[in-house]
Amino acid sequence: METVQWYLKEIDPDRIPQLITGEIPPVVAHLLAGRGITTIEEAQRFLNPSLSDLHSPYFLLDLDRTAKRIQQYQDSGQTVLVYGHDDVDGITSTLVIVETLRLLGIPAKTFIPNRMSDDYKLSTEVYEQCRNENIPLVIAIDNGITSVDEVAYGNQIGVETIIIDHHICPNPLPPAFAIVNPLRPGCPYPFKKLAAVGLAYKLAQVLLKAPPYQQALETLLELVVLGTVSDKVPLLDENRLFTYFGLQKLAQTQRPGLKYLVEQFHIRPEDTSIEKVASRIIPLLTSGRTGDGQHHGYQLLVETDEIEIRKLYALLSQISHQWREESSQATLSAVKRVEQLDLLDEKIIIVVDRNLPISYLGKCAAKLKARFDRPAIVMSYKRDHAVGEARSIEGFDLVAAFRHCEDLLIQYGGHKPAAGFSIPFENISAFQERMFEYADQMLDWEELQPVIEVDAELPVDDITPDLIRWIARFEPLGSGNPVPVFYAENVPYDPVSLPGYAGRSGTVLMRASGSIFEQLLQLPAGGKIDLVFTLDLESPDSPTIEVKDFTEAGADRETLV
C-alpha cells in the first residue's frame, strides 16, 4: 500500500473553547474553528444560514456607478449587449444580467464566446458589430478584465463597456466605464471569492431592490447555485448562502428547461448536497458550446417549448457522453506521456500535445495534478499560437507563476489554483524552462507527496446519530468547505465482522472501496487499526464511516503530523 501522509490541520486551540456551548459539541466546535470561525455569532450564522447575512452590494467598487448607468437605458429603447463566457458560471451570470435588464424593460442581446475558436477576452469584431447595430453598451460578465486594448477600441468608436469579473486584475486595468471586481485594488468588499454569477446577483440586488421585484430576485438564486458550484469557488460566506438557498429554489424551479433537468436527475427540496448539481447538471450544460456566439446550455435554460427542451436535452446528453469518453482517452494519453517521458523529475508537469483538443486541456491538467500531486500544465495548438490550461496544488500560485513568465506569453488570466494562457509557438521551450526553475524555487519535494488532510480526531465510540446530524449542518459541502475527515486510533477490527463495529454508542457500519477494501480483508482477525475516515451524512440513523486509509495500530510510522 502506498504510504499516504496524514496531515492534521493546525488550529489555534484557544479558538475551540470559545465556540463550545451547551449546544455545540466539542468536535463540531473543532470543525468550525478549522473553517476560520472564531466566535459564537459566526458559528450561529454558519449553522443557521440566512439571506439577511448577505453583504451590502454597495461595498463593491463601481457597482453603484454601474447600476445608475444601466438605469439610464430604461425606456430608451436601446439594446445592451451582454458578453459572457462559455462555462456554466459564464452562461448563468449572463442570464442573470439579461433577465435583470429585461425586468427593467431594457432589451438585451447576448454573445457567448467559444474558447475553441474565440480568444478569452473581448474582441474588436464584437465592438464593430455593436457600432453597426447601434448598441451603445457592452456588459462583459465573467470576462473582459484583461481586454485593455479592446475596451479602448470600443471607446474610440463610441461603445461603452462595463466589466463584471472575478479573475485577477492586470495592471493597468481596461479603460472601461466601470469595473466591478472584488479583487480590484482598493475594493472594500469583505468577501473576495465570489463567482461571476454571484457578482451578477449583487448587481441584481441593487437594480431589483424595489418590492415588486423581490420574488424575481429570489428566483435568480436557482441560477446562482449552478454557476457557484460549477466554478468551484469556496462554499463559505456568501457562496454558502447562495448554494444553500439556491438548491432549495432549484428543486422548486418553474423555469421549464431547468425544471426538466431537475425532474430527470431527481433533485428534491430536502437535498442539501451539491452532488447531483455537480455531477449531472453542470457537465450537461458545460457541453453546450457552439461557435456562433450562442450556447446550447444557455438555450436550454431560456427555452419554454417542451419539444425544443427535449431536443436540446437529447443533444446535450449526446455531446456530454461523447465528451466524457474522448476526454477520458485524452487524459489517459496525457498520463502515459508523463510516465514515458519521465516528466516526474520536475516539480511541475508540463505536457505539450499539438493534437489534443483544446476543450480537454482543463480536465487533463486537473487529472494530472490529482494523480501526481503537483501542479500541471497542458498545452495544445490553436491556429497561429499555443494555448494552455493549468491546475495547481495548495501553496503554488499559478497567476504569480505566469506573471513570472509574462514576457513570453500573449495573455494569461484566472485564479491561483486554475488559470490559462496563450503563447507563441517559438516561446514554448523558454516557458517550460522558466516554469521548471520557478517551481523548483517555490516548492519542496515534501509538498508533492500524497496527503490526506485530517480535520479532527473522533473516536469511533463517539459517533452517534445526533453527532452526524450536527455535522450534516455543514452542508452544502464542497470547495473551501470540504467533507470533514476524521482520525481514530486503536479501533478493534475483524475482517469476518466487516462492515460492523459494535462500540459503546451502538453499531457503526464500516465501508471501504477499491484497494482499501481489499487490504482491510487481508488483515488478521482480532487486531486493531488506526484509520482516517469520513461520515455518511445521508443516513444518520445508521451511522456509517467510509475508510479512506488505515494502518495497523502501533505501526512504526510517521503519518500523522
N, C-alpha and C positions, 0 to 999 in steps of 0.2 A: 504493500500500500504506500502510495506517495505520501511523504511527510508534508503535512499542511500545518503551517504555524497558526496557533490560536492566539488572537490578539485581544486582550481585554481593554475595552475603551477606558481612557483616562477620564475620570470625572472628579471634580472638586468635591471631596467628602463633606465639606461644610454646606454644600447646596442641599444635600439629601434631607437632613433633619428639618430644614425649613419647609419642605414640601409634604412631610408626613403629618397627616392629621388623623383624627379618629376614623376618617372616611377613607383616605388614600393609603393603601397597603405599602409597606416599605419597598417591595420590588417594583411597584408601579412608580413610586417616587424616584427610584433609581433610573428607570427608563425615561421619565420626564426630564430629569437632570441631564441625561445623555443627549437630549434633543435641545439643550440650551435653555430650558425653562427653569427659572430661578426663584419664582415667587408663587404663593398660593393663588394669587389673582391670575397669573399667566397659566397656571395649571388648570384652573376652572375654565378659562377661555378655551384651552386646548381640548379638554374633555367634554365641554358643552358648547359646541360651535354655534355661532350666531352671526347672521349677516350684519348685525349692528356693529360688529367688530371690524368691518372693513375700514380701511384708512380713507381719509378725505381725498378725493381725486385732485383737489386743488393744490396738494403738495407737489404734484408733478409739474415740473418746469414746462412752461409753454402750453399746458393743457387748457387753461382758461382762454389764452390767446387763440388757440385752435378752435375751441367751441364758438367763440364770438365770430371768428372768420367764417365758419361754416354756417352760422345762423344768418349771416348776411345774404346767403344764397336762397333762403326761404322766400317763396313767392316770386323768385326772379325768373323761373322757367329755364335757367341754365343747368346743364348737366355737369356732374362731377365724375371724374374717373377714379376708381379705387383700384390701385395697382398692388397686387398681393404677392404671394409666394406659393409654391406648388406642394408643400407638405400640409398635413392636417391643421397645424397651427395657422398656417397661411390662409387656407380656404375658410376656416371658421372665423378667423379675425376679419377677413374680407366680408363675409356675410354679416357679421355683427355690425360693421360700419354701414354696409349697404342698407340693411333693414332699419338702422337708426336714421339714416338720411331720408329714406322713403317715408318713415313715420312723420318726419318733419316736412314732407312734401317736396323734397329735393330729389330730382331724377338722378340716377346713378348708373354708370356703366362699370364693367369690371374687365380687368386684364390680369390673367394669372400666368406668369411665365413658366416655361418648362425648362428645367435645368439641363435636359438633354440637348436642347437647341438654343436656349437663350442664356445670356450671362445672368449671374445672380446679382443684378442691380438694375436700376432704371436704364432706359435706352433713349437715345436721341430720336429714334424712329417713333417711339410712343409719343414723345413731345410734339413731333411734327404732325402726327395723326390728330392729336388734340387741337393743334392750331387749325388744321384743315376742317375739323368738325366743330370749331368754336367752343371747345371745352376749356374753361379758364383755370381749372384747379385739378391737380393730381394729389390724391391722398395715398401715399405709399405706406403699406402696413406689412410688418414683418420683413421689411425690405427698405433699401434706399440709403442706409446710414453711410455707406461707402461711395455713394454716387455724387461726388463733388463736381466733376465736370459736366455730368448730365443735367444736374439741377441748375447749374449756371447757364447751360444752353437753354433750358426751359425758361429761365428768367429773361434771356435775350429775346426770345420770340413771344413773350407775353403770357406764358403759362406758369402759374404759381405752383409751389409744392409744399405740402405738409408731410412730414415724415414721422411715422409712429413705429418705433423699432425697439428691440430689446437686445440687439447684438452690441458688442463692444465698440465704442466710438473711436473713430480715427481723429487725427489732428492734421489739418483743420477739418471742421465739420462742413457738410454741404451748405451752400448759401440758401437754405430753404426759408419760407415764410415762418415756419415753426418746426421745432424738432421736439417730439415727446419721447424721451428715453430715460428710464430711471438711472442708467449708467452714465448719463451725461454729466460731465464735471459741473459741480455746483447745484445739482438737483437734490433737493432735501427730502425726497420721498423716502419713507422709512423702510420700505421693503424693495430690494433691488432685483428680485428673482422672478418677476412676472413673465409669463409667456406673452407673445404678441396679442393673443386673444384676450388676455387679462387687461392689457393696456387698452384694447378696443372697448372692453366693457367699462373701463374707467371713463373713457370719453362718453360712452352712452349714459353713464350715471349723471353726467353734467347736462347733456343735451336732452335727456328724457326725465329730468327731475320733477317735472310738473305731475300732479296727481293722475291725470288721465293716462299717463304712460307707464305707471308703476307695474301693472301686470305684464305689459310687453317687456319691460326691463328685466323682470324676474324670469320670464320665459327665455331670454337670451342665455341664461345660465346653462341650458341644455347644450348650447354650442360651446360655451366657455369650457365646460368639463372636457370636451373632446380635444380641443387644442391644448389645454393644460396638461392632460395626461400624455398626449402624443409627443409633446416637446420635452418630456422627462425633466421638467423643472422641479425643484424641491417641493414636496407636498407639505409645506409648512406655511404658517401665517395666512395670507390671503389665498394662496394656491390651495391650501387645505380647505378653506371655506368654499371656494369656487367648486372644488371637486365634491365635497360633502353634499352641498345643496344642489349642485349640477346633476349628480347621479339621481337625486330624487326627481328633479324636473325631467330628466331624460326618460326615466321609466314611465312617466305620465305624459310624454310629449303628444301634441296634436299635429305636429309637423308631419305631413303624410310620408315623405321619404324616410325620415328618421324613425317614425312610428313603425314602418315596415321592418327596418333593421332591428328595432327593439323587440318586435314580435318574433323575428327569425332567430334571434340569439337569446330569447327568454330572459330578458332583463326585467327585474322586479323592483317595485318601490322599496322593498326592505333590503335590497342589495347595498352593501357598503364597501364592497371590494371593487377595485378598478379592473379586475382580471378580464371580464368579458369585453369591456371597452378597449382595453389594451391589446387583447389577443384576437378579437373578432372585428369590431367596428373599424378601428384605426387602420389595420392592414388593408381592409377592403377599400376605404376611402383613399388611402395613400396611392393605390394602384390606378387612380383615375386621371393621370396626367395625359394631356393631349399636346399638340404642337401649334395650336392656333389661338392661344390666349384664353382658352376655355379649360374646363376641368370636369371630368365625368363625376367625380365625387361631389364637387360643388353643385353640379346639376341635380344630382340625387337629393341633396339637401333642400333645394328650392322647388323641385318638381311637385306638382299637385295631381297630375293624371296617373291613376293607378296602373294603367297598362304601361306607360312610359317608365314608371318606377320599377316595375318588374323587369322591363328590358334593361334598364340601367343596372339593376342588381345582378342580373344574369351576366351582363358584360363585365362588370367589376369583379364578380366571382371568378369568371374565366381568366381575366388578366391577373388577378391576385394569385390564383393557383399556379399559373404559368410562371409568375414572378418568383414564387416560393421555390419551385423546382429549379429554375435557372439560377437563382441567387445561391441556392444550396450547392449547386455544381461549381459556381464561381468561387464560393468560399472554400470548397474542398480543393480546388485548383490553387488558390492562394496559399492555403496551409501547406500543400505539397511543395509549392515553390519556396516557401520559407525553410522547410526542412531540407530540401535538396540543395539549396544554395548556401546553407549554413548561415542564415541571416540572424541566428540567435546569438552570434558572437557580439552583437551590438546591443545597447540598452534601449534602442528604439528600432522597431521593424519598419522598413520601407520597401514596399513592393511596387514595381513598375511593370504594368502589363498593358501594352497598347491595344490588345483585343478585348479587354474587359469592358463590358457595357457600363457607362457612367452611372446608371441608376443603381448599380450594385456596389459602388465603392464604399458607401457608408456602412452597409451591412458587413462587407468583407472586413473593413477596418475594425468594426465592433467585435466580430468573431475572433480576429487575430489577437486583439487586446485581451479578450476574455480567456482565450486558450493559452496564451503565452505570458500573461501577466506583465505586460509592458505596453507603452504607447505604440500605436500602429498607424502608419500612413499607407494608403493605397492610391496609386495614380494610374490614369489611362489617358488616351489621346482624344482630343476634340478639335477637329478642323486643324487650325494652324498653331495650336498650343496644347499643353497637357493640363489636366485638372486633377486635383487630389482631395480626398476626404481623410480626416484623421480623428481618432478616438483615443482618449488618454486615461491614465490611472490617476488616483488621488495624488496630488503633490507635483504634477507636471502640467504646467500651464501652456496649452497649445498656442494661444494667441501671442503670448510672450515669446514662444519659440519661433513663430512665424515673423514676429517683429524683428527678431534677431537676423532673419534672412530676407527682410522685405526688399532689399535692393535686387534680389534675384527673382522676385515674384511680380506678376502682373497685378494681382489683387488678392486679398485674403480677408477672412472675417469669421465670426462665430462666437463661441464661448470657450472657457478654459478647458472643459472636457471633450468638446466636439467642435470641430472647425473645418473649414475648407479653403481651397486656394486655387489659383491658376498660375501657370508658369510657362515661359518659353521653353521649347524642347532643349535648346542649347544650354540652359541653366540647370538641368535636372541633376547632372553629376555633381556640380558645385553645391547644389542644395543638399544632396544626400550627405556629402562630406561634412558640411557645416552643421547639419542636424545631428549627425553622429557625434560630433565634437561637443555640441551643446548638451545633448542628452548625457554624455559621459561626465560633463561638469555638474549637471543638475541632479543626477540620480545615483544612488548607491545600489550595488548588486543586491543588497539585503531587501531593498524596496521592491524587487522584482520577483520575490518568492511568493508562492500561493499562500493566501492568508484567509482565515475566517475571523471576522470581527465579532467579538462576543459583547453583548450588552450588559449582562449581569449574571451572577451565579444564582441558580434556582434549584434547590434540592427537589428531586422528583416527588418526595413525600409532601412537598408544599403545594403541589399542583392540584387545584380544586376547580369545580365548575365556576364558582364565584370569581376566582382569580382570572380565569380565562375570559369571563365576561368583562372584567375590568380592562384587560389588555385588548379586547376586541374594540374598546372605545378609542383605540389609537387609529382605527380605520378612518379614512382610506389610507392604506399603506402604499408606499412607492418610493420614488427617488427622494432622498432627503429625510424621509420618514419610513425607513425600511422595516421589513418584518423583524421583530425582535428575535435575537439569537441568545440562547442561554447555555450555561455550563453547569454540569453536575458531576460530582465525584462519588466514587465507590458505590455505584449503582449495581445491586445484585442482578446477575444475568444468567439465564439458562436458555440456550437455543431451542430446547424442547418446548418451553413455555412461550416462545415468541408468538404473538406480539404482546403478551400481557405482563404487567408488573404490579404485584399486589403490595401497595405501600400502606402506611397508616392512614392516609386520607382517602383510600379507596383504590380501585384498579385503574391504572394508567396504561393505555394502549401504546405500543411502540411500533412505529413504522420506519422502514428504510427502503431505499431503491437502489438499483444498479449494483455497482461493485460493493458499496457499503453493506447492502443486504447480504450479498454472498459472503463477505468477510465476517459478518456477525454470526452467520450459521456455522462457520468453521471454529468458533471459539469453544473451548472446553466447558462442559457443564459445571455449574456451581461457582463460577468466578464472579469477579466484579469488574466494572468498566468505568472509565471517565468518558464523558461524552459532551458534545455540543449538539444543540437541537433547537427546533422551533416548535411552536404550538399550533395545533389545528384550531383556528378561531371560529370555524363554521359550526362546530358541534361541541359546545361547552359541556353538555350533559354526559358526554362520553369522552373524557379527557384523553387526548392523543398527542404524542410527541413524534416528530419527524427527525430521525437521527441524521445529522449532517456529517459527523466524523466521530471517531472514538479511538481510545487506546485502552489497553488493559490497565486496570488501576495499579498505581505504583510503578508503572513502567519508567525506565530511565529515559527521560525526555525533557526537552525544554520547549514545550509547545504553547504554554500559557504565559504570556509576557505582559 
